[in-house]
Amino acid sequence: MATRKPLSSRPLDLFYFTFFLIHIPATLLLDCQTVFPTWAIPTLLRPLPRMYIDYHADPLIAGVLGYITGDFTWFKTFLYVEVFFQLPVFVIGALKLWQGSPSIYPLLLIYGASTATAVLPCLAVLLKTPITSAETIAAGIHSITPFQQRLLLWSYTPFLLIPLLIAVDMACRLSNLIQTGTVSAKKKAA
């Protein structure tokens, strides 16, 4: 059995590991509150979404929580995927990356592709959300300031780019494993 290479000697795995560990509390503290009933959320944590919305004016989270009008069913579906698929992947992925186990590659490929795909419409909504002006205020239209738009784009964009990198990287790793296995099988057959 081969000796496990330390995580510090695998820079991409260390990056993914860190990304997953950072993402776990964010999912637990904010996004889970959009999925679970209020009684299931610890009282101390309940103000977090409102504080987040007050600062960021995130139309997606605000819409799912009913602070603004509109049909955000599509986004709520993505949040269910995050809580019930991605969150376990963060934990399992971090553990398997720590262990240096290639068995996690297929799951990370699925995670990366599905997450990058889900973030694209979110970015489109953020880019289409009206910029705050006298007209939007007078009309009572949910809008964001240019600063909030930049902040939201900076917040969401890594969740497009990093999962996309993970998907491409895992596809390459799996392709290499398949190629190595094919060559090995041909040598055995010869």
Secondary structure, DSSP 4 states (H G I P E B T S, - for coil): -PPPPPGGG-HHHHHHHHHHHHHHHHHHHTGGGGTS-GGGS-GGGTTHHHHHHHHH--HHHHHHTTSS-S--HHHHHHHHHIIIIIHHHHHHHHHHHHHT-GGGHHHHHHHHHHHHHHHHHHHHHHHHSPBP-HHHHHHT---B-HHHHHHHHHHHTHHHHHHHHHHHHHHHHHHHHHHHHHHHHHHHH-
